Amino acid sequence: MTLSIAPDLVETVVGGLLAGITVEGGPTDEQLAVLGVIASHLWDRPDLDLRTVRHIGSAELAEALADEASRTMFHELHMTLETCRHPQSPDQVALVQEYAEALEVEGDDLLIFRDLIEQGVATASADYQRFLAQDLRERFEPGLADLPVDSQHPEVLLAEKLGTFAEYGPGTLGRAYLSFYERFGLTLPGLGVSANHHFFVAHDMTHTIAGLSTTSPGEIALSAFQFAMDNNRVNRAALLASLIAHEAGFAHPQHLMSGETGLLADPSAALLLAQELRRGSECRGDFSLVDHFEIAPLPLADVRAEFGVRAPANPDDGHHWW
């Protein structure tokens, strides 16, 4: 498990996260609920009572977490809980900064949220758009990454290439990918005018293999799934982008009409996040940026088996298509 930690460290990490959201009268109900399901479903500790877990300060936590993977994991989960405080507060942002400095972790979120507090929504939103422009390019489909992007005209050849997936047999990844667009009423990349066609090929292939739908909670869960598959900088950026758009809500990518706020206050959305962190962590590899054109002729079941993608806990919850 890529987000696994030694059993004797779970309570320490939870205590650090709990201390890291204890500002201005304590954690919010949403923050506690999200932390609770993470402890229960990611680390199998439903027995932990957040009312009695000892708070762990930044210095003590830095001593306990010696490796980069566990430190960046903590920071990403701390940032996730940070986005769950509404309205955002200077003390919360400062505490995330304190823990990040103690753990020697850097991230785009530190600047974005600091500017949100110090300079306002307009500056933080501009930070987000600059970050997103770089983040999306790094998440382009590998076979399309070096091709020029035309934001003024459709990419007809790309759409035609994707359309050939219909020639693959029933049950193949390529056929399932096309079914994804049909099911959710989406336009196939290349047909419309967008600068992000090359991003959406990889993103929607990831939806298809993971079996996650396009609901807003599903989008947050997909980015959490990716982060859990491989705790690398690109996947951490994907999680940040999703949380700002769908949880913090002060900025959003161009393909969304507006941001959303407080989705994880819904217990079912918080549970989905935790379950997909666990499911992604159990994968044997990260399939989000493999060459999807190469594996499109393969049976989807075989692709999932190759990467260790297990079935969701509840395929009929409205956030999956399995």
URZI-V181232 format. One line per field, one symbol per residue. ss: DSSP state (~ for helix, > for strand, _ for the rest). psi: psi as a letter, one per 30 degrees, with the letter a starting at -180 (. if undefined). burial: b if it has 9 or more other C-alpha atoms within 8 Angstrom, else e. Layout:
BEGIN
ss->???
psi->???
burial->???
END
This chain:
BEGIN
ss->______~~~~~~~~~~~~~_________~~~~~~~~~~~~~________________~~~~~~~___~~~~~~~~~~~~~~~~______~~~~~~~~~~~~~~____~~~~~~~~~~~~_~~~~~~~~~~~~~~~~~~___~~~___________~~~~~~~~~~~~____>~~~~~~~~~~~~____________~~~~~~~~~~~~~~_>___~~~~~~~~~~~~~~___~~~~~~~~~~~~~~~~______________~~~_~~~~~~~~~~~~~~~__________~~~~___>~~~~~~~~____________>__
psi->kfgllkeffeeeeeeeeeefgilhfllleeeeeeeefeeefeghiffkjfffkkkjleeeeeeejfleeeeeeeeeeeeeeefgkklkleeeeeeeeeeeeefhkllfeeeeeeeeeefleeeeeeeeeeeeeeeeefglkeffegkkkjgfllieeeeeeefffffllkfleeeeeeeeeeeghlkkkfeajlfgefefeeefeeeeefhkagleeeeeeeeeeeefejileeeeeeeeeeeeefeegflllffkelllkgeffjeeeeeeeeefeeeefflfljgfhljfeefeflkeeeeeeefhjlklejfggfglj.
burial->ebbeeeeebbbbbbbbbbbbbbbeeebeebbbbbbbbbbbbbbeebeeeeeebeebbbeebbeebeeeebbbbbbbbbbbbbbbbeebbeebbbbbbbbbbbbebeeeebbbbbbbbebbbebbbebbbebbeebbbebbbeeebeeeebeeebbeebbeeeeebbebeebbbbbbbbebbeeeeeebbbbbbbeebbbbbbbbbbbbbbbbbbeebbbbbbbbbbbbbbbeebbbbbbbbbbbbbbbbbbbeeeeeebbbbbbbeeebbbbbbbbbbbbbbbeebebbebbeebbbbbbeebbbebbbeebeebeeebbbe
END
